Amino acid sequence: MAGPIEQCRLCPRLVEYRERIAREKKREFRDWKYWGKPVPSFGCPDARLLIIGLAPAAHGANRTGRMFTGDQSGRWLFRALHKTGFASQPTWERRDDGLRLNDCYITAVIHCAPPGNKPLPVEVANCSRYFQEELQLLKPRVVVALGQIAFHHYLKQVGVTPRLKFAHGAVYPLQPVLIASYHPSRQNTNTGKLTEPMLDAVFAQARCVLTSR
């Protein structure tokens, strides 16, 4: 076993960054006590839907301590999950807000906030030990990969070759079924590359696959 992820200090660059951000804070969150540690996965261990993100946001999950909580990516994700019945409420501000995931589990390629939202290959490799443990414990029927990095990371971890081409909304008939989605980052949502109906359609498709099985 890799041990409790909250205690992980394998990546010096990430440790320095996450802890410095937690000390310096952002002006609008100066009254918060930042989490400043690796952010654990969130959801039901027996979930049939597995969602894979990239990494905690510096002033989002690195602040709140819960995946996709406290930033705009989370606002988009939890709204879509609530609309399709995978979340109890469309809430994303703090980890004690009562939000529950239904038949859904959220993890990430890495569990520490990386500078510029860009993890290094060695950092991804270090965190893969936790991902592999999760894959051994979880038995999802559908996997939704948010973004190309999460998509290709998942395929590598499960040993799928040849490399599949990423396309938003594409459904890949693997076991479990894989669905690709653009990540709900500001870069995608502010430019219109990803719209609410597009993200809704991804999770509606996930629900459809689960209903048919």
N, C-alpha and C positions, 0 to 999 in steps of 0.2 A: 504493500500500500504506500502511496505517495505521502500520506499524512494529511493533517488538516490544512486546507489550502490557505486559510487566513494567516498561517504562520510561515508561509513560503517566502524565502529571501534568495531564490536562485539567481535572479537577474539584477545585478547591482545598479544598472542604469534605471530600471523600472522602480526599484526600491527608493533610490534617491529622488526620482521625479514624483512618485505618488506621495512621499512623505513631505517633500518641499511644498507641493501644492496644498497639502493639508495644513501646513503651518502658515503659508502666506495667504491662502484663501482668495476668494474673489470678493470685491467690495460688497456686492449685493447679498453675499452669504457670510459676512463677517461674524454673525452671531451663531453660526453653525459650528458644531464640533464635527469636523470631517472624519470620515471613516479611515481613509489613508492606508488601507491594507488591500490585499487581494480580495476581490469581490466574489463570494461563493455563487454557485448556480442557484436557481430559484424555480420552485414548482413541485409537481407531484412525481415521486420516484417511479410510480407505475403509469406515468402518462403515456398516451399513445402518440402525442405530438411533441417532437423535439425541435426547438428553435435554436439556431446557432448564430450569434452575433460576432462582432469583431473583438471589441475590448471595452472596458468601462471608460466613460468620458471623465475627463479630469475634474470637472465641477458637477458631474452628474452622479454616476454610481460610485465614483471615488469619494464623493461627498456623502452620499446617502447610505451606501453599503448594500444596495440592492440593484440587481441587473436592470438596466434601462430606466432607472428611476431618478427623476430630477432634471432631465434634459428634454429637448424637443424630439429627439429620436424616440424616447419613451412615450411621449404624448401620442405620437403617431401609432406606435406599436400597440400600446394598451387600448387605445380607442378601437383599433381594428380587431384586437382579440376579444374585447367586450362585445363588439357588434356580432361576432361569430360564436359567442358563447364560451370562449376559452378563458375569459377573465370575469371576475365577479363585478367589477366596476371599471370605468374608464379613468383610473386614477394613476398618477405617476410621480407625485411630488416627494413622498417620503416612505420609508420602509414600514412605518407603523400606521399606515393609513387604512389597514383592514383589507387590502386587496388580496384576493386568492386566485390562483390559477386553477382552471378546471381541465383535467386531462391534458395538461400542457407543462412542459419543462423548458426553461431557458438557460442556455450556457453560452460560452464564448470561446473564440480561438485562444485568447489570453485573458487572464483575470486581473491584470493590473493596467492602469491607465498608462499608455505609452506617449512620449512626446510627439506632438503633431499627429496623433492617432495612427502612427506608423510603427508597428512592432518590427524588431529585427528578426531575421530567420532563426538565430540562436535562441531568442526569447520565445518564439513560437514552438521551437523544438522542446525547450524546457517545460513549457506548459502542457505539452501534448500528453505527458504522463497522467495528468488529471483527466484529460479528455478521454484517454483510453480506459481509465477506470470507470468513468461514467458510461461509456459504451458497453462495457461488460455488465453493468448493473441495470441499465435501462433496456427496455424492449419496445422501442417506438415502432409504429406502423407508418408514420409519415415524418419526414425531416424537412424543415424549411431552413434554407441557408440564406442569410441576409448579407448579400454582397459576394463579389467574386472570391475574395480571400477566404471567407467562411466556406464557400462552395468547394473550392479546390482543396482546402484543408481537410474537409470531411472526406472527400473522395480519396485523398492520400491516406488518411487514417484507417479507412475501411478497405483499402487495397483495390480500388476500382480502376482498372485500366482497360482500354486506352482512355486518355483524358477526355472527358466530356466537355462540350462547349457550353459556357454559361449564357443563359438567355432569360430575361425577366419573365416570370410566369410559366416557364417551361416545366413540364412534369416528366420525370425520368423514371421509367418502370423498373426500378431496382427493388431490392428487399432490404430495408423498408423503402417505400416510395420517396423520391427526392423531388422537392419543388424549389426552384430558384427564384429569388426576389432581389431587387435592388435594396440596398440598405436604406432605412428611413433617416439618413443623415441630412443635415441642413444643405449640404452640397447637392443632394438629389431632390429634396422637397422644395427648397427655395427656387430652384431653377425649373421646376416642373418635370424633371426627368422621372420623378415618382410622384403620382397623384394619389389622393385618398381612394378613389375607385380602384386604382391599380393595386394598392396594398390590400384593400378589402377582398379583391378577387383572388389573391394568393391564399388567404385564410379561408375563404369560401370554398376554394378548391380542396384545401386540406380537409375541411369538414366533409365535403362530398366524398372524398376517398375513404375517410373513416366510417362514414355512414354506409358505404357500399360493401364494407368488409365485415 
